[in-house]
Amino acid sequence: MKRNIYLRTIPIEEALSRVMAELDREALLGTERIGAEHAAGRITAAPVIARHSSPTFHSAAMDGIAVRAADTFIAREGSASAGWLGWLRKDFVFVNTGHPCPPASTPWS
């Protein structure tokens, strides 16, 4: 019985030109407009920019301590002043992730 060989080696250039000829570039690279509720797992064709910020306030990115920037200008690594960052339990407030940052008018003491 004679053996059937189904594969035939062809040069890479020919193989690439055959594949490129069969590709439907419009289907692969085209765009479509869909609702946000159907967009999970999809890739955007262009940047998406929100019309409004969410949340609508400055929020803490992580748990920590909020201080006035002006109160920290004299602080340096290894030379923080004794009262800096609330050693006396003043001039700072604790913040939790996602909670609003205190306004500039906050009474810190």
C-alpha positions as CSV (number, residue, x, y, z in Angstrom):
1,M,0.0,0.0,0.0
2,K,1.4,3.4,-1.0
3,R,1.7,6.0,1.7
4,N,-0.2,9.3,1.4
5,I,1.6,12.4,2.4
6,Y,-0.6,15.3,3.1
7,L,2.0,17.9,4.0
8,R,4.2,19.7,1.5
9,T,6.9,22.1,2.5
10,I,6.7,25.5,0.8
11,P,9.0,28.5,1.2
12,I,8.2,30.9,4.0
13,E,7.6,33.8,1.7
14,E,4.9,31.8,-0.2
15,A,3.3,30.6,3.0
16,L,3.1,34.2,4.2
17,S,1.7,35.5,1.0
18,R,-1.0,32.8,1.0
19,V,-2.0,33.6,4.6
20,M,-2.1,37.4,3.9
21,A,-4.2,36.8,0.9
22,E,-6.8,34.9,3.0
23,L,-7.0,37.4,5.9
24,D,-9.9,39.7,6.1
25,R,-8.2,42.8,7.4
26,E,-11.5,44.8,7.8
27,A,-12.9,42.0,10.1
28,L,-9.7,41.8,12.1
29,L,-9.0,45.6,12.4
30,G,-12.4,47.1,12.0
31,T,-14.2,48.8,14.9
32,E,-17.7,48.7,16.2
33,R,-19.7,50.8,18.6
34,I,-21.3,48.9,21.6
35,G,-22.8,49.8,24.9
36,A,-20.6,49.8,28.0
37,E,-22.7,46.9,29.5
38,H,-21.3,44.7,26.6
39,A,-17.7,45.9,26.7
40,A,-16.3,43.5,29.4
41,G,-13.3,41.7,28.0
42,R,-13.1,43.9,24.9
43,I,-10.3,46.3,23.7
44,T,-11.0,49.9,22.9
45,A,-10.1,51.2,19.5
46,A,-9.3,54.7,20.9
47,P,-8.8,56.3,24.3
48,V,-11.9,56.5,26.5
49,I,-12.2,59.7,28.5
50,A,-14.8,60.3,31.2
51,R,-17.0,63.4,31.0
52,H,-17.0,63.7,34.8
53,S,-14.6,62.5,37.5
54,S,-15.7,59.7,39.7
55,P,-15.7,60.2,42.6
56,T,-16.5,63.9,42.3
57,F,-14.1,64.7,45.2
58,H,-10.4,64.3,46.0
59,S,-10.2,60.9,47.7
60,A,-7.5,59.1,49.5
61,A,-5.7,56.6,47.3
62,M,-4.8,54.4,50.3
63,D,-5.1,54.3,54.1
64,G,-2.8,56.8,55.8
65,I,-2.3,60.2,57.2
66,A,-3.2,63.5,55.6
67,V,-1.1,66.5,56.4
68,R,-0.9,70.1,55.0
69,A,1.9,70.2,52.4
70,A,3.1,73.5,53.8
71,D,3.7,71.8,57.1
72,T,6.1,69.3,55.5
73,F,8.4,71.6,53.6
74,I,11.0,71.7,56.4
75,A,11.0,67.9,56.9
76,R,13.9,66.0,55.4
77,E,14.9,62.3,55.6
78,G,16.4,61.8,59.0
79,S,15.6,65.4,60.3
80,A,11.9,65.6,60.9
81,S,11.1,68.3,63.5
82,A,9.7,67.1,66.8
83,G,6.2,68.4,66.2
84,W,6.1,67.4,62.5
85,L,3.5,64.8,61.5
86,G,1.6,65.0,64.7
87,W,4.0,63.7,67.3
88,L,1.8,65.7,69.7
89,R,-1.3,64.2,68.1
90,K,-2.1,67.3,66.1
91,D,-1.6,68.7,62.6
92,F,-2.8,65.6,60.8
93,V,-5.9,63.4,60.3
94,F,-6.1,59.7,59.5
95,V,-7.7,58.9,56.2
96,N,-9.1,55.6,54.8
97,T,-8.9,54.4,51.2
98,G,-11.6,56.1,49.1
99,H,-12.7,58.5,51.7
100,P,-12.7,62.2,51.0
101,C,-9.4,64.0,51.7
102,P,-9.9,66.8,54.3
103,P,-10.5,70.2,52.9
104,A,-7.8,72.9,53.3
105,S,-10.0,74.6,56.0
106,T,-9.9,71.5,58.3
107,P,-9.0,72.5,61.9
108,W,-6.0,70.3,62.3
109,S,-5.4,70.8,66.0
